[in-house]
């Protein structure tokens, strides 16, 4: 059995984790071996930054790039449409 | 590793032993229903079989042939009217290794005579089929279809990950896995094309998503504009890439061997993970494509709870949402909610699910089978 977790990191390369409960601002969330203090509420199913993600850097989930930071995202911030853009076209052109 | 299955004369292994009555055309539906009501055989009826052109007609033929060729089908009676595009003798002529019969309503002399003769034929066929017994078969002989429908946050976070673990385990054992839903694949095109075994396969992955996008554009829409939906965003999905990656995770992480047309069988000797360019429409259409393409069993992740199975193959329903398990427990086979509650890893959940699938392959009935909640429907194909 595993100790109950409150957020899931799907792949060890991910720089975000997904809340599996409604998480509160100021809450300390343990994800694998690291602890992150939330800077704002993160609802169930939404993502939180496990580290600082500079503007222009990729958001990594499922071990793959899912979007790009449109501004500097701090560790513990809510990662969503207010600070991430889609990269569908960019990834299709890479092939 | 082994399970107990039905060995066919052509070497295939079924996980069920159905006697089916198949209509070649909409016009034969009522006769099929009357025969199956009287005999307990499995009715396979649909709205197609005539007045179709090009790729749509080819698709319908593949689906119908796929029913007759299916390893879970022990014997079949094909019922036609007599003037349709896809005539029974042509379908039956391509299938070997099992008892198949066909009748035309016109030649029988109408509805009543066709039903009476159909009942007699099914009674003869059933004797052979009922005598068949299960024997040990290798798990690597399984072709597993994967599908999601009525998805929610738990699908991408738990259920699809567990199915991905199962897919990887089956590929490792020499089995076959089908991943469909081309519209959902769009945002993951780049990632999936890089996992293709060759540049030709990579190009095929790009091509089928291009056709799908051009189809949406002709309807005045775009996959990109409509995705993620407002509901997806409220649920926490941020980008189309993220949504698509959560969907394709059902197929696991193996290299992609090739791209199949909807309802097309994996080529002889082909194993591993394949993408099927499934037809447009609902989960039931995709299910029909993958099952008639040869999958003996399907895993279907359904966050909010979809009850629909297939008349030919067992469909194992999985949810990670505790409320769905409570509300629709009579329809859902497998509970992945411990992952979503932080009490179990996706890896361990996947191993539980694998054991469940082995049991189902060996004859354990799914909820949809017990409820006889089945749909057979042939969808439309997207064309340029």
Interface residues (C-beta under 8 A of the other chain):
Chain A: X1 X2 X4 X5 X6 X8 X10 X18 X19 X20 X21 X43 X44 X45 X46 X47 X59 X61 X62 X64 X65 X66 X67 X79 X80 X81 X84 X85 X86 X87 X88 X89 X90 X91 X92 X93 X94 X95
Chain B: X153 X157 X161 X186 X187 X189 X190 X191 X193 X194 X202 X206 X209 X224 X233 X235 X236 X237 X238 X239 X240 X241 X242 X245 X246 X249 X339 X340 X341 X342 X343 X344 X345 X346
